[in-house]
Every structure is written in structure tokens, then in C-alpha cells.
Amino acid sequence: MPKNTRLIAAGVLCLCAVWQGCELLEQPAAVTGPPREELPLHVAGTIGEHAVLVGGAEVAVQGYGLVIGLGNEGSSEVPPYVHKYLVKMLLREKLRSWRHGTEELVPTQILADKDTAVVLIGGAMPPGAPAGTRFDVFVSALRQTGTRNLTGGVLMPTDMHISLRGIATPGGPSRAWAKAGGPIFVNPFIEQSDKSQDPKLREGRVVGGGLVTRSRPVYLQLRRPDYAISQLLQRRINERFPGRDRVAVAKNRSSVEVKIPEEYTKDYEKFLRLVMHLPLRSSAGGGEARALQIVKAMESPEANHDELALVWEAMGRQTIPIFSKLYVSEVPKAAFYSARTGLRLQDYKAAEVLLKFAETEGSGLQVPAIKELGEHPKVTRSVFVLRKLVNDQNEVVRIAAYESLAKLGDRTAVIRSEVGEQFTLDVIKTSNPGVIYATQTGTPRIVIFGHDLAVRLPVFFNMPDDLVTINANAGDKELVVFRRLPGSSLNTPGLHVEPKVESLVELLGSQPVPDEAGNVRGLNLTYGQVVSVLYRMCKEKDIPAKFVLQPLPQLRKIFEETEPVEEAEAAG
């Protein structure tokens, strides 16, 4: 790897400071809804009947960036319409600065190095996301360049702008709303020997690599402007969510600004759903009648149980005596969703219902029950049930139980460590055959089910691109692990590690620093590279475990590449 690129790589994972301020998104004109008689029960009479959320949906953001650390798999080609922007970006990241020790780093030389690649980046900021919220970023090499493979690359910190009309332009015409940066994750299932798969090697993700830098305003836009309704919405929201600061402020007869309460900062999407399901009538008689209506509707197997239950939850604890009779309903969904609501409203008798669902095999409600239990640390019996479920034969159940245990902070069943400051390693104490689980959205995590899971000996494992070689003879007490140096045909000296899978993962992902004895430990593979090694070792039976990759939500490309010369010049 060239000297200039090595120096940059030491700091590419540091994101710039969060920007302050807020830019108001364009609000839609007044909208109308269906006639009242056509409204479903979970909408009629609620805030959702009278208003729509503005800023409560995903917002596409995009930009251009530079990936480094590709060896010779990158490209020296940079389209002229993006070159000027990237030079300015690199200078903004303190290159050619004697104060930061980077006076020898020249942006044009970096862009001309095949260790780098120019990429399009895109993502979707979550609904109502406050500053500091993370999201996944999609990365794609520019089609005009000769970049072959993004595996092992690191996206340098870069700005993301709102994607106007789905067109990406260098710098974007609006202020930056997010930053992006971090290691590239390329699908480990791609077979590099299959040439038809080559285009997929030019695409990847930065798991949790997007950072919202300016809080997005959230408004309720009235379907029909009416000052009285605007004031009523403000009053009802503030009654339901009281606090030191007002949550809702009526701006005019058309809109009400909504602020995320502090207690919902980590679950703001749930808060916004509750607001939209909040009935406008707050009188005791009217509220009781509405709650009883929902009780009757929930007894139908065809009902929209999730949406109806949110109305109860939005109304608050006073509805518990009305719907708690459904905890023993013979309609499974009625029992589940009423118990879910009860537990969320701190009726802990409902916990027994959810625990029973969590232990019931083959039920379509088993996994939802397991996930819900992970949200309630006061239900102490949950931990014991979940510890049993991490041994289940169904890996979907095992993974759901692990995720809930992790949320509950159980350090008896879940042994957690941070590897190389880039991903989390969780080891689960379990007696069942091993499973290795890796995330590809949210937070980078590798999960090993089986604290004694070991590499099967003898072993001679080699990655298709010679990135990693692992070997040991039968009876050996240590593995010998080599890594090919980036951009070179040379290997590191062999590093020795016990044949436990967790020890191997730590060696692969840790930074190469000397230990107390002066021996270098760590091969500094990216998260995606470590996942790829584990997947192939499981596939070749070198690790006796099933490899499970976290499913992705449907991936949509939110921008298209273009060459807007005039806009590029203006943005520069």
C-alpha cells in the first residue's frame, strides 16, 4: 500500500463533528382522506384521521465518496465532473496540512492511485431521526471506472445530501444532512470464481455507516386547515405525553410541530406511531366506549390487531381494565396484542401471556413474543426463558432469543467483546450444535453460538484471493494464520492462536499491535472480510457450524448516476 494511503487509513473511521442547526423541509399542501364512513376503526377519530406526518417518512440522501485500501482492485479513473468535488473533500479532511502531519499527501495523487475507488453512496435517513442516529449506507463504484472489487475497502468520511428527483450530484444542491464513512461490507456469498458475479463485487454496504448530523423537523400537516383542530391536536398530544417541555406546538391552522420526547429518543418511530393512533376525544366516557369497540373488533381473527392495539396504547393506562380480559382470549392474536399492550403500559400480569407465547413452538407469534420480552427488563423471568431458547433447534428462534438477551444486558449467557474498534463479538453459552450469525444492517456484530466452538483439525484453509491462509495438523494446539498484505503478493509472518473460533475472530479483526512480549497480534481485516472468512470456513466444514447472515430489508437504489456538469460546477 502506498505511503500516502497508509497514513490516511489510520484515521478514516473518525467521523467529523455533528453539525448544529436545522433546515426545514418543504411541507406538502393540505391533503384529504377518505370519507369518514370508510375509515377503519384504528383511524376514525384519531389524529391520523385529521393529519399526516411530514418528516415522518424515510428521506433519501446521497453523495460521492472515496474508498481506500483496495490494493490494486481500485481505479485511477475519476470522472471530471466529480474530481473537483473530491479534491475539495480531501482538503477539508485535513490533507496537505502541516498541523496534522499530512503535508505530503496530495489529493490528486490519492485519486490517481489504484488503491482507491470513486463511489456513489446512498441511504435512507429513518423517519423523524434526530441528530446522532445511524443508518446503513449503500456504496457502488462509478460505472465509468475500472474498479473491480470493493472488498476490504474503507469509505472516507463524506457528506450526504437530500436526493432530489433521485439524481446524485457532486456535493448536492442542499446543505448536508448526514455523514458517511467506514469499512465496506461486500456480500460474502459471492463466488469470485464466477465471472457473472463480478458486478456485485463493485457494490457493498457500510453497516451503520451513515450518521444523521441535523435533526429533521417533524410536523403534523392537517388534511383540512382548521385552527381549532390544530389547537386540539396540540392539547391532546401534550396531555398524553406530559413533560417539562411541550411535545406539540401548533404553528398555525395547518401544521403542528412535534418534538421527540427524551424517553423515546431510542424508539422515536414507536412514538410517532402512537401519536398518529391517539384519539382526539379524551373524556372518560368517550375513551371507554372507544376501548370497548376495539375489544369487540379484536375478537375477529381477520382484524388488524397490531394497529388496533396501538390505539389502546396511545390512550394510556386507563384502558388496561377494559382490554385485559383478552389476555385469555381463544383468538391467539387478540391474546398476544392485548398482552403486548398491557406490558408496554406496565401491567406486568401480561408478561405471563407473552412468556407462554415465547415458549410455544411452531406459533407465528413465538418470535414476536421473544422480541417483545427483550424490551422489558423488569420482567425478570424473561432471562431464564430466553436462556433456554438460545438452545432451540430453530436458528430463527435462537437468534431472536439472543438479541433479546443482548438488549436486556445479560452477561451470563452473552459474553461480549469489541474487536478492533470496528465490530462486536458476542459468544453465547449454549449446548446445541454451533451457529455463527453475522449482521449486515444496524450494528456490525458477529455472534458465535457455542463458547467452546473450535476449528476442526487438521485444517488447511485458503481464501480464494489468498487473503487469509490457516493451517494446523491433527493434535496441534494452535492454528498458524497468514494474511496477504494489501496491494502486495507478500504475506505477514505466521501468527499463532488457539483453535477456538472466538480467538480466531479476535486475531483476524484486531489491529496489528505488539503485546507485552513484543509479539504482534492482529491482522486488521475489515468486518466484511472476517465475515467472509467465517462463511467459507463453515461452508468447507472447517468450522462445524451453520452460518446465518442477517436478512436485509428490501434494498432499493435511491439515486442514479448522472453527469450534471452545470450543477457540479455550482456545487463545487
C-alpha positions as CSV (number, residue, x, y, z in Angstrom):
1,M,0.0,0.0,0.0
2,P,1.4,3.4,-0.9
3,K,2.7,5.5,2.0
4,N,0.1,8.3,1.5
5,T,-2.8,5.8,1.6
6,R,-1.5,4.1,4.7
7,L,-1.4,7.4,6.5
8,I,-4.9,8.2,5.5
9,A,-6.2,4.7,6.5
10,A,-5.1,5.4,10.2
11,G,-7.9,7.9,10.5
12,V,-10.6,7.1,8.0
13,L,-13.1,5.7,10.6
14,C,-13.3,9.0,12.5
15,L,-16.5,10.9,11.6
16,C,-16.5,14.7,11.7
17,A,-18.2,16.6,14.5
18,V,-22.0,16.7,14.3
19,W,-23.3,19.9,12.7
20,Q,-25.8,22.0,14.5
21,G,-28.8,23.7,13.1
22,C,-31.9,22.6,11.3
23,E,-33.2,23.1,7.8
24,L,-37.0,23.0,7.3
25,L,-38.2,20.5,4.6
26,E,-40.8,21.6,2.2
27,Q,-44.3,20.9,3.6
28,P,-47.0,19.4,1.3
29,A,-50.2,21.2,0.6
30,A,-53.3,20.3,2.6
31,V,-54.3,16.7,1.8
32,T,-57.7,15.0,2.1
33,G,-58.5,11.5,3.2
34,P,-61.3,9.0,2.5
35,P,-64.9,9.7,3.7
36,R,-65.3,9.1,7.4
37,E,-67.6,6.1,6.9
38,E,-64.8,4.3,5.0
39,L,-62.2,4.8,7.7
40,P,-61.1,1.7,9.7
41,L,-61.6,1.7,13.4
42,H,-57.9,2.3,14.2
43,V,-58.0,5.6,12.2
44,A,-61.5,7.0,12.8
45,G,-61.4,9.7,15.5
46,T,-57.7,9.6,15.8
47,I,-55.0,12.2,14.9
48,G,-54.4,10.1,11.8
49,E,-57.9,11.0,10.6
50,H,-57.1,14.7,10.7
51,A,-53.4,14.9,9.8
52,V,-50.5,13.4,8.1
53,L,-46.9,13.3,9.2
54,V,-44.3,15.5,7.4
55,G,-40.8,14.3,8.1
56,G,-42.2,11.0,9.5
57,A,-41.0,9.0,6.5
58,E,-37.7,7.9,5.2
59,V,-35.7,10.6,3.4
60,A,-33.2,9.5,0.7
61,V,-29.8,11.0,0.9
62,Q,-26.9,10.6,-1.5
63,G,-23.4,11.7,-2.3
64,Y,-20.0,10.8,-3.8
65,G,-17.1,9.4,-1.8
66,L,-13.7,7.8,-1.9
67,V,-12.9,4.2,-0.9
68,I,-9.3,3.4,0.1
69,G,-7.4,0.2,1.0
70,L,-8.2,-1.7,-2.2
71,G,-4.7,-2.8,-3.2
72,N,-4.8,-3.0,-7.0
73,E,-8.6,-3.6,-7.2
74,G,-9.5,0.1,-7.4
75,S,-9.1,2.5,-10.3
76,S,-7.2,5.7,-11.1
77,E,-10.1,6.9,-13.3
78,V,-12.1,9.8,-11.8
79,P,-14.8,11.4,-14.0
80,P,-14.1,15.2,-14.3
81,Y,-17.5,16.2,-13.0
82,V,-16.7,14.7,-9.6
83,H,-12.9,15.2,-9.5
84,K,-13.1,18.8,-8.3
85,Y,-15.5,17.9,-5.6
86,L,-13.4,15.1,-4.2
87,V,-10.3,17.2,-4.2
88,K,-12.1,19.8,-2.0
89,M,-13.4,17.0,0.2
90,L,-9.9,15.6,0.8
91,L,-8.6,19.0,1.6
92,R,-11.4,19.5,4.0
93,E,-10.3,16.3,5.7
94,K,-7.0,18.0,6.7
95,L,-4.8,16.7,3.8
96,R,-1.8,18.8,2.9
97,S,-1.8,20.2,6.4
98,W,1.5,20.6,8.3
99,R,-0.5,21.0,11.5
100,H,-1.9,17.5,11.1
101,G,1.3,15.9,9.7
102,T,-0.3,15.3,6.3
103,E,1.6,17.9,4.2
104,E,3.0,15.2,1.9
105,L,-0.5,13.9,1.0
106,V,-1.6,15.3,-2.3
107,P,-5.3,14.8,-3.2
108,T,-4.7,14.4,-6.9
109,Q,-2.1,11.7,-6.3
110,I,-4.5,9.8,-4.0
111,L,-7.3,9.9,-6.6
112,A,-4.8,8.5,-9.2
113,D,-3.9,5.6,-7.0
114,K,-5.4,2.1,-7.9
115,D,-5.7,1.6,-4.1
116,T,-8.7,3.9,-4.3
117,A,-12.1,4.0,-6.0
118,V,-14.6,6.7,-6.5
119,V,-18.1,5.6,-5.4
120,L,-21.7,6.7,-5.3
121,I,-23.2,6.5,-1.8
122,G,-26.9,6.5,-0.9
123,G,-29.0,5.7,2.1
124,A,-32.4,6.5,3.8
125,M,-32.5,8.6,6.9
126,P,-35.0,6.9,9.3
127,P,-38.4,8.6,10.0
128,G,-38.1,11.5,12.4
129,A,-34.4,10.7,13.0
130,P,-32.7,13.0,15.5
131,A,-29.1,14.0,15.1
132,G,-26.8,11.2,16.0
133,T,-29.0,8.5,14.5
134,R,-27.1,5.9,12.5
135,F,-28.3,4.2,9.3
136,D,-26.9,1.9,6.6
137,V,-25.2,3.2,3.5
138,F,-25.2,1.7,0.0
139,V,-21.9,2.0,-1.9
140,S,-21.4,1.5,-5.7
141,A,-18.3,2.0,-7.8
142,L,-18.9,4.5,-10.6
143,R,-19.7,2.7,-13.8
144,Q,-17.2,4.7,-15.9
145,T,-14.3,3.4,-13.8
146,G,-12.3,0.2,-13.8
147,T,-12.8,-0.6,-10.2
148,R,-13.0,-4.4,-9.8
149,N,-13.7,-5.2,-6.2
150,L,-14.6,-3.1,-3.1
151,T,-13.9,-5.9,-0.6
152,G,-11.6,-4.7,2.2
153,G,-12.1,-1.0,1.3
154,V,-12.9,1.8,3.7
155,L,-15.1,4.7,2.8
156,M,-13.5,8.0,3.8
157,P,-15.8,10.4,5.7
158,T,-18.0,12.3,3.2
159,D,-21.2,14.4,3.2
160,M,-24.7,13.1,2.2
161,H,-27.3,15.4,0.7
162,I,-31.0,15.0,0.1
163,S,-31.6,13.1,-3.1
164,L,-33.6,15.5,-5.3
165,R,-35.6,13.7,-8.0
166,G,-33.4,10.6,-7.5
167,I,-30.4,12.3,-9.1
168,A,-27.0,12.3,-7.5
169,T,-24.8,15.4,-8.0
170,P,-21.4,16.1,-6.5
171,G,-21.9,17.9,-3.2
172,G,-25.7,18.2,-3.8
173,P,-27.6,21.4,-4.2
174,S,-28.7,21.5,-0.5
175,R,-26.9,21.5,2.8
176,A,-25.5,18.2,4.1
177,W,-27.9,16.3,6.3
178,A,-25.6,13.3,7.1
179,K,-22.1,12.0,7.1
180,A,-21.0,8.6,5.9
181,G,-17.8,6.5,6.4
182,G,-16.4,3.2,7.5
183,P,-15.4,-0.3,6.2
184,I,-17.2,-1.7,3.2
185,F,-19.2,-4.9,3.6
186,V,-19.5,-6.9,0.4
187,N,-21.8,-9.9,0.2
188,P,-19.7,-12.9,1.4
189,F,-21.8,-15.3,-0.6
190,I,-20.5,-14.0,-3.9
191,E,-18.3,-16.6,-5.6
192,Q,-15.3,-14.7,-7.0
193,S,-14.5,-17.5,-9.4
194,D,-17.9,-17.0,-11.1
195,K,-17.3,-14.1,-13.6
196,S,-21.0,-13.4,-13.8
197,Q,-20.8,-12.2,-10.2
198,D,-18.2,-9.6,-10.9
199,P,-20.6,-6.6,-11.0
200,K,-21.7,-7.5,-7.5
201,L,-18.2,-7.1,-6.2
202,R,-18.4,-3.4,-7.2
203,E,-21.2,-2.9,-4.7
204,G,-21.3,-3.0,-0.9
205,R,-22.7,-1.5,2.2
206,V,-21.3,0.4,5.2
207,V,-23.2,-1.2,8.1
208,G,-24.4,1.6,10.3
209,G,-22.0,3.9,8.4
210,G,-24.4,6.8,8.0
211,L,-24.8,9.4,10.7
212,V,-27.6,12.0,10.8
213,T,-26.0,15.4,11.5
214,R,-29.0,17.6,11.7
215,S,-32.3,16.7,13.4
216,R,-35.2,16.5,11.0
217,P,-38.3,18.5,12.0
218,V,-41.5,16.5,12.3
219,Y,-44.9,18.2,11.6
220,L,-48.5,17.1,11.6
221,Q,-50.0,18.6,8.4
222,L,-53.7,19.0,8.8
223,R,-55.8,17.4,6.0
224,R,-58.1,20.5,6.1
225,P,-56.7,23.7,7.7
226,D,-58.6,24.4,10.9
227,Y,-57.2,26.4,13.8
228,A,-59.5,24.7,16.3
229,I,-58.3,21.3,15.2
230,S,-54.7,22.4,15.2
231,Q,-55.1,23.5,18.9
232,L,-56.9,20.3,19.8
233,L,-54.1,18.2,18.3
234,Q,-51.6,20.2,20.4
235,R,-53.6,19.8,23.6
236,R,-54.2,16.0,23.2
237,I,-50.5,15.2,22.4
238,N,-49.3,17.2,25.4
239,E,-51.9,15.6,27.7
240,R,-50.8,12.1,26.6
241,F,-47.0,12.9,26.7
242,P,-46.5,15.4,29.5
243,G,-43.1,16.8,30.3
244,R,-41.0,19.8,31.2
245,D,-41.1,20.9,27.6
246,R,-44.1,20.8,25.3
247,V,-44.0,18.0,22.8
248,A,-46.5,19.5,20.4
249,V,-46.7,23.2,19.3
250,A,-49.5,24.4,16.9
251,K,-47.7,26.7,14.4
252,N,-50.8,27.8,12.5
253,R,-54.1,26.4,11.3
254,S,-52.3,23.9,9.0
255,S,-49.5,22.4,11.0
256,V,-48.4,21.3,14.4
257,E,-44.7,20.8,15.2
258,V,-43.9,17.6,17.1
259,K,-40.7,17.1,19.2
260,I,-39.5,13.6,20.2
261,P,-39.7,13.2,24.0
262,E,-36.4,12.3,25.7
263,E,-37.7,8.9,26.8
264,Y,-38.5,8.0,23.2
265,T,-35.2,9.1,21.7
266,K,-34.1,5.5,21.1
267,D,-37.6,4.5,19.9
268,Y,-38.8,7.6,18.1
269,E,-40.6,5.6,15.4
270,K,-42.8,3.9,18.0
271,F,-43.6,7.4,19.5
272,L,-44.7,8.7,16.1
273,R,-46.9,5.7,15.5
274,L,-48.6,6.3,18.9
275,V,-49.2,10.0,18.1
276,M,-51.0,9.0,14.9
277,H,-53.2,6.5,16.7
278,L,-54.1,8.9,19.6
279,P,-57.9,9.5,19.7
280,L,-58.9,13.2,19.9
281,R,-61.7,12.6,22.4
282,S,-60.3,12.4,25.9
283,S,-63.4,12.3,28.1
284,A,-63.8,9.2,30.3
285,G,-67.0,8.1,28.6
286,G,-65.7,8.6,25.1
287,G,-62.4,6.8,25.8
288,E,-64.1,3.8,27.4
289,A,-66.5,3.5,24.5
290,R,-63.6,3.5,22.0
291,A,-61.6,0.9,24.1
292,L,-64.7,-1.4,24.2
293,Q,-65.2,-1.0,20.5
294,I,-61.6,-2.3,19.9
295,V,-62.1,-5.2,22.4
296,K,-65.0,-6.4,20.2
297,A,-63.1,-5.9,17.0
298,M,-60.0,-7.8,18.3
299,E,-62.0,-11.0,18.7
300,S,-62.1,-11.3,14.9
301,P,-59.2,-13.4,13.5
302,E,-59.2,-11.1,10.4
303,A,-58.8,-7.8,12.4
304,N,-55.8,-5.6,12.1
305,H,-54.7,-6.5,15.6
306,D,-51.4,-4.5,15.6
307,E,-53.0,-1.2,14.6
308,L,-56.0,-1.6,16.9
309,A,-53.7,-2.4,19.9
310,L,-51.8,0.8,19.2
311,V,-54.9,2.8,19.8
312,W,-55.2,1.3,23.3
313,E,-51.5,2.0,23.9
314,A,-51.9,5.6,22.7
315,M,-54.8,6.1,25.0
316,G,-52.8,5.0,28.1
317,R,-53.1,3.0,31.3
318,Q,-56.7,3.8,31.9
319,T,-57.6,1.3,29.2
320,I,-55.9,-1.7,30.9
321,P,-59.0,-2.8,32.9
322,I,-61.0,-2.8,29.7
323,F,-58.8,-4.9,27.4
324,S,-57.0,-7.1,30.0
325,K,-59.9,-9.6,29.8
326,L,-58.5,-10.5,26.3
327,Y,-55.3,-11.9,27.9
328,V,-57.1,-15.3,28.0
329,S,-58.9,-14.9,24.6
330,E,-59.1,-18.0,22.4
331,V,-58.1,-15.9,19.5
332,P,-54.3,-16.1,19.6
333,K,-53.7,-12.6,18.1
334,A,-56.2,-11.0,20.4
335,A,-54.4,-12.5,23.4
336,F,-51.0,-11.6,22.1
337,Y,-51.6,-8.0,21.1
338,S,-53.6,-7.2,24.3
339,A,-50.8,-8.6,26.4
340,R,-48.2,-6.7,24.4
341,T,-50.1,-3.5,25.1
342,G,-50.6,-4.3,28.7
343,L,-46.9,-5.0,29.2
344,R,-46.0,-1.7,27.4
345,L,-48.3,0.1,29.8
346,Q,-46.7,-1.6,32.8
347,D,-49.3,-4.2,33.6
348,Y,-46.9,-7.0,34.5
349,K,-49.6,-9.6,34.7
350,A,-49.5,-9.5,30.9
351,A,-45.9,-10.8,31.0
352,E,-47.0,-14.4,31.7
353,V,-49.1,-14.4,28.5
354,L,-46.1,-13.3,26.4
355,L,-43.8,-15.8,28.1
356,K,-46.2,-18.6,27.2
357,F,-46.2,-17.5,23.5
358,A,-42.4,-17.3,23.6
359,E,-42.3,-21.0,24.7
360,T,-44.8,-22.2,22.3
361,E,-43.1,-23.9,19.3
362,G,-44.5,-23.5,15.8
363,S,-46.5,-20.4,16.6
364,G,-46.3,-17.5,14.3
365,L,-46.3,-15.4,17.4
366,Q,-43.3,-17.0,19.1
367,V,-40.6,-14.8,17.6
368,P,-42.6,-11.6,18.1
369,A,-43.2,-12.5,21.7
370,I,-39.4,-13.2,22.2
371,K,-38.6,-9.8,20.7
372,E,-41.1,-8.0,22.8
373,L,-39.7,-9.6,26.0
374,G,-36.3,-8.1,25.2
375,E,-37.9,-4.6,25.6
376,H,-38.9,-5.1,29.3
377,P,-36.0,-5.5,31.8
378,K,-38.4,-5.6,34.7
379,V,-39.8,-9.0,33.7
380,T,-37.1,-10.9,35.4
381,R,-38.3,-14.4,34.4
382,S,-37.7,-13.5,30.7
383,V,-34.0,-14.0,31.1
384,F,-34.4,-17.7,32.2
385,V,-36.9,-18.4,29.4
386,L,-34.6,-16.7,26.8
387,R,-31.5,-18.6,28.0
388,K,-33.4,-21.8,27.4
389,L,-34.5,-20.7,23.9
390,V,-30.9,-19.9,22.7
391,N,-30.6,-23.8,22.6
392,D,-33.6,-24.2,20.4
393,Q,-33.3,-26.3,17.3
394,N,-34.7,-23.5,15.1
395,E,-31.9,-20.9,14.5
396,V,-34.5,-18.1,13.9
397,V,-35.7,-18.7,17.5
398,R,-32.2,-18.9,18.8
399,I,-31.2,-15.6,17.2
400,A,-34.3,-13.8,18.4
401,A,-33.7,-15.1,21.9
402,Y,-30.0,-14.0,21.7
403,E,-31.0,-10.5,20.5
404,S,-33.4,-10.1,23.4
405,L,-30.9,-11.3,25.9
406,A,-28.4,-8.8,24.5
407,K,-30.9,-6.0,24.8
408,L,-31.6,-7.0,28.4
409,G,-27.8,-6.8,29.1
410,D,-27.5,-10.4,30.2
411,R,-23.8,-11.0,30.6
412,T,-24.2,-14.6,31.9
413,A,-25.4,-16.0,28.6
414,V,-23.9,-13.4,26.3
415,I,-20.1,-12.8,26.6
416,R,-19.4,-9.5,24.7
417,S,-16.1,-8.0,23.5
418,E,-15.2,-5.3,21.0
419,V,-12.9,-6.3,18.1
420,G,-10.6,-3.8,16.5
421,E,-13.0,-1.0,17.4
422,Q,-15.0,-1.9,14.3
423,F,-17.4,-4.7,15.3
424,T,-18.8,-6.5,18.3
425,L,-18.2,-10.2,19.1
426,D,-20.8,-12.0,21.1
427,V,-20.3,-15.5,22.3
428,I,-23.4,-17.4,23.6
429,K,-23.2,-20.2,26.1
430,T,-25.2,-23.0,24.6
431,S,-25.1,-26.7,24.4
432,N,-26.6,-27.2,21.0
433,P,-24.6,-27.5,17.7
434,G,-22.9,-24.3,16.7
435,V,-24.4,-21.4,14.7
436,I,-22.5,-18.4,13.6
437,Y,-24.6,-15.3,12.9
438,A,-23.5,-12.0,11.3
439,T,-25.4,-8.8,10.9
440,Q,-25.4,-6.7,7.7
441,T,-27.6,-3.8,8.9
442,G,-27.6,-1.7,12.1
443,T,-24.6,-2.5,14.2
444,P,-21.8,-4.8,12.9
445,R,-21.9,-8.0,15.1
446,I,-20.6,-11.5,14.9
447,V,-22.4,-13.9,17.2
448,I,-21.0,-17.4,18.0
449,F,-23.4,-19.9,19.5
450,G,-21.2,-22.2,21.5
451,H,-18.5,-20.9,23.7
452,D,-16.4,-24.0,23.0
453,L,-16.8,-23.9,19.2
454,A,-13.5,-24.9,17.7
455,V,-11.9,-25.1,14.3
456,R,-11.9,-28.8,13.1
457,L,-8.4,-30.2,12.8
458,P,-6.5,-30.9,10.7
459,V,-7.1,-27.8,8.6
460,F,-5.7,-26.1,5.6
461,F,-7.9,-23.2,4.6
462,N,-7.2,-20.6,2.0
463,M,-9.4,-17.7,0.8
464,P,-9.9,-17.6,-3.0
465,D,-8.0,-14.3,-3.2
466,D,-5.2,-15.6,-0.9
467,L,-6.3,-13.0,1.7
468,V,-6.0,-15.5,4.6
469,T,-4.4,-18.9,5.0
470,I,-5.0,-21.0,8.1
471,N,-3.4,-24.4,8.8
472,A,-2.8,-26.8,11.6
473,N,-2.2,-30.6,11.9
474,A,-4.3,-33.0,13.9
475,G,-3.3,-32.7,17.5
476,D,-1.8,-29.2,17.2
477,K,-2.7,-26.9,20.0
478,E,-2.5,-23.8,17.8
479,L,-3.5,-22.5,14.4
480,V,-1.0,-20.7,12.2
481,V,-2.6,-17.8,10.4
482,F,-1.1,-15.7,7.5
483,R,-2.5,-12.6,5.8
484,R,-1.6,-11.3,2.4
485,L,-0.5,-7.7,2.7
486,P,-2.8,-5.3,0.8
487,G,-1.5,-4.4,-2.7
488,S,1.2,-7.0,-2.4
489,S,2.0,-10.7,-3.0
490,L,3.7,-10.9,0.3
491,N,2.3,-12.5,3.5
492,T,2.6,-11.5,7.1
493,P,4.6,-13.8,9.3
494,G,2.5,-16.6,10.7
495,L,0.6,-15.7,13.8
496,H,-0.3,-18.5,16.3
497,V,-3.7,-18.7,18.0
498,E,-5.7,-21.4,19.9
499,P,-8.2,-23.2,17.6
500,K,-11.3,-21.7,19.2
501,V,-13.4,-19.8,16.8
502,E,-13.8,-16.7,19.0
503,S,-10.0,-16.5,19.4
504,L,-9.6,-16.7,15.6
505,V,-12.1,-13.9,15.1
506,E,-10.3,-11.7,17.5
507,L,-7.0,-12.3,15.7
508,L,-8.4,-11.6,12.3
509,G,-10.2,-8.4,13.2
510,S,-7.8,-6.8,15.8
511,Q,-5.3,-4.1,14.9
512,P,-1.7,-5.3,14.4
513,V,-0.2,-4.0,17.7
514,P,2.6,-5.7,19.8
515,D,1.6,-7.4,23.0
516,E,3.6,-7.3,26.3
517,A,6.1,-9.7,24.9
518,G,6.6,-7.7,21.8
519,N,4.8,-10.1,19.5
520,V,2.4,-8.6,17.0
521,R,-1.2,-9.6,17.5
522,G,-4.0,-8.8,15.0
523,L,-4.4,-8.9,11.2
524,N,-6.7,-5.9,10.8
525,L,-9.2,-7.5,8.5
526,T,-12.4,-5.4,8.0
527,Y,-15.7,-6.7,9.4
528,G,-16.8,-7.8,5.9
529,Q,-13.6,-9.7,5.4
530,V,-13.9,-11.5,8.7
531,V,-17.5,-12.5,7.9
532,S,-16.4,-13.8,4.5
533,V,-13.7,-16.0,6.1
534,L,-16.1,-17.4,8.7
535,Y,-18.7,-18.1,6.0
536,R,-16.3,-20.0,3.8
537,M,-14.8,-22.0,6.7
538,C,-18.3,-23.1,7.7
539,K,-19.1,-24.0,4.1
540,E,-16.0,-26.1,3.8
541,K,-16.7,-27.8,7.2
542,D,-13.6,-26.4,8.8
543,I,-15.9,-24.9,11.4
544,P,-18.7,-27.3,12.5
545,A,-21.4,-24.7,12.5
546,K,-24.2,-23.3,10.4
547,F,-23.5,-19.8,9.0
548,V,-26.5,-17.4,9.1
549,L,-26.4,-13.9,7.6
550,Q,-28.9,-11.4,8.9
551,P,-31.7,-10.9,6.2
552,L,-31.8,-7.4,4.7
553,P,-34.9,-5.3,4.2
554,Q,-35.7,-4.9,0.5
555,L,-32.7,-3.0,-0.9
556,R,-33.7,-0.2,-3.3
557,K,-31.4,2.0,-5.2
558,I,-32.4,5.5,-4.3
559,F,-30.4,7.5,-6.8
560,E,-29.0,7.2,-10.3
561,E,-25.6,8.3,-11.5
562,T,-25.5,11.2,-13.9
563,E,-23.2,13.9,-15.3
564,P,-24.8,17.2,-14.4
565,V,-21.8,19.5,-15.4
566,E,-23.5,22.7,-14.6
567,E,-24.8,21.5,-11.2
568,A,-21.4,20.1,-10.4
569,E,-19.7,23.4,-11.0
570,A,-22.3,25.2,-9.0
571,A,-21.9,22.7,-6.1
572,G,-18.2,23.0,-6.1
